[in-house]
Amino acid sequence: MTARDFGDNSFGSAIVTLFWIFAGLLALAVAFVLAWSLLRPRRERLKRAAEYDLAVYKAQLAEVDRDLARGVIAEDEAERARIEIKRRMLEADRALSDADRPADGQKSRKLRLVAAAIGGLVVLGGSVLLYQRIGAPGLPDLPHDKRLADIREAAAKRPSQEEAEASAATPPPPAEAPENYLKLVERLRTLMKDRPDDLNGQRLLARHEATLGNFKAAWRAQARVVDLLGPDKVTAEDLADLAELMILAAGGYVSPEAEKALVAALKRDPADPRARYYTGLLLVQTGRPDLAVNMWSRLARESPPDAPWMPLIREQLPQAAAMAGIRPSQLPDLSPAPGKAPFATMPGPSSEDVAAAQQMSAEDRQAMIRSMVNRLETRLTEEGGTAQEWARLIRAKSVLGDMEGARKSYAAARRALAGDAAGLTVVEKTAASVGVKVGQ
């Protein structure tokens, strides 16, 4: 505690002084008890123990005589019991005689004095040093309820999305983005300015802005998608996309606006993995790593090892556990799977993206769609990915009319997902729905 925690400085100083006086007296009392135990003559302790033993043995002899008189035991048994008890009485009497001898020598007494002094110093000095190391003498008391109240207050006052974006660095466009692709995205931006209510166009714009790293523009386009869908049609995935793009635009910070999107996503689908991961990140940032550990641990146990959010959980869960004081042995197994996929934002084109591109000219449409499909195919081939991403690639190729490419992508997906029965089922259903013969 500090003096400024009280209304009057002199009163605060008096309270602090009283605290240290009380702590010192308590330490002295403990040191005195330890010293008294060490300095207490050993012969006195031995004498009391021997006297107690003699009294017990005498009572046992009397009990044997009573048992013999009642006929409970035979004479020979009674005699054997008496001999054993008298042997023990002789040992106790010998111990009593030793205790009555003169006190321990001067050397032994000096050793006890030294041990008592060392014990007192350890108790007094050690307690002060320990408190200085792990305590906080300059801080007021922090009860659990007060800490939670402070956390809630700090969370309510944290920066907004706009403030976070102002301080976040804007990433440059990907180095591999071709010039013609950048021109196509610019045309799409212009088109959406004139057609703000085009749902498919806004979806397409959000995806391509995210691909280029323009997360600020991407989340605004995605927010428009959410508005156009309305509360009846918007899905948890739509809201998770919005929250993720806002977080990326803020440099990894979960703003109050992104939190609202996460809450809405989990309300529609409590099992949505991205919303659960980012909610855990929010809990860490707002001072509740203990709750984040619980959420991420459940998500890790329920997810396949190669799920795209697992790399981040592997990295951040141990850190959150350390902040919460949770032992590593209490965490789930986070062993990575071979060929794990990165945590990509809105990866690759969906069938809705392809349909949305119909709003553009034929030449621009084909160029944009093929660029998207090729980028997704390259990433999946080189780095691997989830079953959903392979299914998206197969569907996109079928929409382009490239059935041979769809069959090859299906074959590649089967090889990449070998051993993942659930993932193979997803891919096979998608392939069958677009006319690819499955099982080969």
GIWO-V291993 format. One line per field, one symbol per residue. psi: psi as a letter, one per 40 degrees, with the letter a starting at -180 (. if undefined). burial: 1 if it has 9 or more other ideal C-beta (glycine too) atoms within 8 Angstrom, else 0. A space follows every 10 residues. Layout:
psi = ???
burial = ???
//
This chain:
psi = iideeidhdd dddddddddd dddddddddd ddddddddeh hddddddddd dddddddddd ddddddddde ediidddddd dddddddddd ddddddddde iiiiiddddd dddddddddd dddddddddd dddeagdeii igiddddddd ddddddeiii ddddddeiih iiihdehidd dddddddddd dddegeehdd dddddddddd deegdddddd dddddddddi ddeiiddddd ddddddddde fehhiddddd ddddddddge ehdddddddd dddddeegdd dddddddddd deiideieed dddddddddd dddefhidee iihfhiiifi iigihghiii ddddddeeei iddddddddd dddddddddd ddeiaidddd ddddddddde egdddddddd ddddddeheg dddddddddd dddeehhie.
burial = 1110010000 1110110010 0011001101 1101100100 0011111011 1011001101 1001101100 0010000100 1100110110 0110110110 0000000010 0110111011 0011001101 1000000000 0000011000 1001100100 1001100100 0000000000 1101101110 1100100111 1111111111 1111111110 1111110110 0001111111 1111111111 1011101110 1101110110 0111111111 1111110110 1110111111 0011111111 1111011101 1001010000 1001011001 1001111111 0011111011 0001101111 1110111011 0010111011 1111111111 0010111011 1111011001 0011011111 1101010000
//
